[in-house]
Amino acid sequence: MNINQLIKQALIEDAAFKDITTKEFIPKDKHAKAVLIANTPGILCGADIFAAVFKAIDKRCKVKKNMNDCSKIKKGDHILEINGPAQAILSGERTALNFLQHLSGIATLTNEFVSAVKGTKTKVYDTRKTIPGYRDLAKYAVRCGGGTNHRMNLSAMVLVKDNHLSLTKDLNKKIQDFRKKHKNILVEVECENINQVLHALEVKADVIMLDNTNYANTKKMLAIIRKNSTKTYKPEIEISGGINIKTIKEYAKLGADRISVGMITHSAQALDITLETTIK
């Protein structure tokens, strides 16, 4: 679903064109000015989508941006201003804020994780744990926060997880056959123990994910991967599962290439931003 379709569906869901309160209480000819204000510091994301919501309701809405996406905002900042028909501004307010607050929340939480690993070689990656239909927006918000996108969808790369492993008899042959068909698609293998790591090394996985392992075991597995790496084969190492803002720095010190964090998209708190409107 593209952004315009998503905005349209969101406006239909909220019955923005049938807003009985606004239509009955606010005259059609009334114009208003609205200011978008940050109530907490964070990373801005979704300003263009915010503006597009009001344009979708009434093209006469004029938006002046004072700040762009990916900017650091502080409490009290006036992010943008809207001038236009009061009915359009009032009817679109909640939908526009839903987009902006959610995406800014993702960008802000991502940036906290990115800041926590600063000074290490490790990059913060997202996952596919996104609200259905919001995948592209959520991953854009991750980039705004300084994070890196993992695969966008199931067709982007191979990720052999535990359930795949339990149903696959000969992983080595399966990967060999796959690479004959798809030479430029990366193969990642999820590992939860040393035996699985050794197997992933044997099949020459491009990326080895150490999933849901404690710190001590993660350290051991990393050492095994490094010991078995050569000039011609050096897999990327990913740590995943249960990493939070308190533990990510210690894990990053182990020197993994990436740490994937599902919570930056599935558990980010909406950023507190409000729209204050005055009738002109």
Secondary structure as UniProt FT lines:
FT   HELIX           3..13
FT   TURN            14..15
FT   HELIX           16..18
FT   HELIX           20..25
FT   TURN            28..29
FT   STRAND          31..38
FT   STRAND          42..43
FT   HELIX           47..57
FT   TURN            59..60
FT   STRAND          62..65
FT   TURN            69..70
FT   STRAND          72..73
FT   TURN            75..76
FT   STRAND          78..85
FT   HELIX           86..116
FT   TURN            117..119
FT   STRAND          123..125
FT   TURN            132..133
FT   HELIX           135..144
FT   TURN            145..146
FT   TURN            154..155
FT   STRAND          158..160
FT   HELIX           162..166
FT   HELIX           171..181
FT   TURN            183..184
FT   STRAND          187..191
FT   HELIX           194..202
FT   TURN            203..204
FT   STRAND          207..211
FT   HELIX           215..227
FT   STRAND          236..240
FT   TURN            245..247
FT   HELIX           248..252
FT   TURN            253..255
FT   STRAND          258..260
FT   HELIX           263..266
FT   STRAND          273..279
//
